[in-house]
Amino acid sequence: MIITEQKPLSEIIESLRDYRKIFLVGCGECATTCKTGGKDEILKIKQELEKVAKTIVGSCIPDAPCIASQIKTELAKNMKALRQAEAILVLACGLGVQSTKENDRLGLGVFPACNTLFGAVMDAEGNFLEKCSMCAECVLAQTGGICPLTLCPKGLLNGPCGGMDKGKCEVDKDKDCAWVLIFKELEKRKKLDNLKKIKAPKDFKKTTRPHKLIMAR
């Protein structure tokens, strides 16, 4: 899941200062779950923009605006409203914003209403927790399903630093050391031999951006 927060209203209004007629795009998955781009948020931003003399000509909430086929379908359904618009405000992650821009056939201005924070899992209480750094060299098979690159502030791959104290992180004393968690998990699974395997430094060439994965044949 991609975690977002809504930008300050003043920043959104500033980005739209040269446009009066606005079309809104939300997100039915991640941003709805984060409460940054669902029905309630679309309605609220509509009301706020109307207070500063903006006209909202329409809106849509595709399940995942980052998927070209979904945003294309929603934009096509709303073409009449879009032809009245001067700009599109997207209440989704940066992927949703860029996908909307790439699939807008009218060449409208496309602007973000949210800041994209991180990829996360959601726990049973509804909290969002970053667990993966998308490093392109997954080590979870060797570390008991616990990612040291993400959970260790130093991204250490071969055990804890010298600052670990009583199982707690040197950087945050309220946080468990990632490598202590890994040790306990491997001990429970009788896989402590995994710790004897020295991991080579990350090949950061694999995280050179932008990535692409060509699926079309």
N, C-alpha and C positions, 0 to 999 in steps of 0.2 A: 504494500500500500504506500502511495506517495502522500506525505504529510504536508499540508499547507496551512498558512495563517492568512487572514485577510489583511490587505494593506490598510494603512490609515486612510480614512475617508478623504482627508485633505490631499493626499498623494494621488488618489484615484481621480478626484475632481481636477487636479492640476493636469494630469495626463490627458484629460478629455476637454481641456479649456477651449480648443479650437473646433469642437464638435457639439452640436445640439441634439441631433437625433441618434439615439443609441439603441443597439440591439444587444440583448444579454444572452450569454451562453453559460450554462452551469455544467455540473458533472454529477451523474447519478451514482457514482461509485465512491472513489476516494474522497473527493471534496464534500460530498453529501455526508459521509461518515465523519469527516473532520468538522462538519458544520461551517464550511466556508463556501459551499457552492451548490447547496440543495434548494428546494422550493422556498423554504423560509428565508434563506439568504438572498435569493433572487428577488423576493418580494421586498425585503428590507432595503436592499441597494436601490431598487426601483423608487421606493418612497424617498430615500435620501437624495437621489439625483433629481427627482422632480422638484425638490425644495430649492434647488439651485438652477431652476429653469431648463432642465434637460427634458427631452421628450423620449420616453421609452416606447419604441415602435413595436417591440415584440421580444420574445424570449424562447429558449428551448433548453432542455436538459437531457442530452444524450447520455446513455449509460456510461460511456467512456469516450470523451471527445478526443482522446489521444489516438483512437483507432479511426483511420481515414474513412472507412466505410460508414461508420456510425455518424461522424460529424457531417459527412457529405449528405447522408440521408436527411438529417435534421435541417441542414441549411436549405436543401432542396424543398422540403416541406414548407419552409418559412420564407421562400423567395420573395413573395409579395411584400412582406414586412421588411425584408432586407433591402429591397430596392428603394425603400424610403429612408433607410439608415445612412448615416455618415461614418459610423464607427461601430465596432463590436467590442464589448467588454466581456472578458472571459473569466468566470469565477471557477478556476481550476488550476492545476499545476502548470509549470512552464511547458510541459509536453502538450497539454491541452491547448495552450495559447498558440504554440507554433503549428500544431496540427490544424487548428482553426484557420490560421493565416494561410497555410499551404493549400487548403481546400476551399477557400473563399473565392468564388469565381468573379466577384464584383470588384475586387481590389480595394476593399474598405480598410480603414485604419483598424488594427487589432491590438487591444491593450489588455494587460493583466490586472486583475483585481486582487490577486493573491501573491504571496511570497512562497516559494517552494523550499521546504525545510530539509526533509530527509525521507528515505524509505524505511518503513517500520512494520512490525507486527503489532497487533492489538491484543492485549491480555484480557482475562476474564472480567476485569473491572472496567474495561473500556479505555485503558491508558495506551498511548502509542509509544513503543519502545524501539529505538534503532538497534538492529541486530546484525545488519550486513552492510559492508562497505562496497560491495559490488566490485571486488578487486580483480576478478577474472582468473584467480588462482585459488580456488576454494580449498581450505585446509580442515573443514569440519569433520571429515572422516578420521583425521588423526587427533583431533582435539575434543572428542566427545560431543560434537554438535554445538560447541561454544566457540564463537569467533574471537580470537585474541586481537585481530587487527582492528576490530570495531570496539570491543569492550575494554581493551587496554588503551589508555590515553596515548601511550608511546608506540602502540602498534607492534609490540614485541612478539616475535614468533617462536622463541626458544626458551621460554620460562620467564619468571618474574624479574623485575629490576631489584637493585639493592635497597630501594626505598620502601619496599613492601614491609608492613609492620602489623604483626598479629592478624594476618589475613586480609588487611585493608590496603587500599590503594594509596600510594604516596601523594597523588594529585588530589584525591578526594577521600578524606578519612572516613566518610560515611559509606563509601562504596567498597564492595568486596573486590579484592584483586582478581582479575580475570584468570590468571594462571593458577591461583588457589582453587577457583571453581573448576577449572579444567582438571587439575590434579585429583580433586575429590570425585569428579565424574569418572575419570579413567580408573581410579582405584576401585570404585563401585563396580565397574564393568570388567575388572581384572585386565586392564589394557595399559598398565603403567609402562610397559615396554615402548609404547608410542613416544614417550618422552625422551627416549634414547636416540631417536631419529632426528638428526640435525636438519632443520629446514633452511634451505638456501634463501638469500635475500629475495625480496619480491622483484619480479621482472616488471618494472613500471612502464615499459613499452607497451604492455598489454592494456594499460589504462589510459593510453594516449587518446585524447578526444579530438573529434567526435568518433564514436564507435559506429559500426554498421554491420548488419548480418543480412546477407543477401539470400532471400528464400525463393525468389522467382527463378524459374528455369526457362 
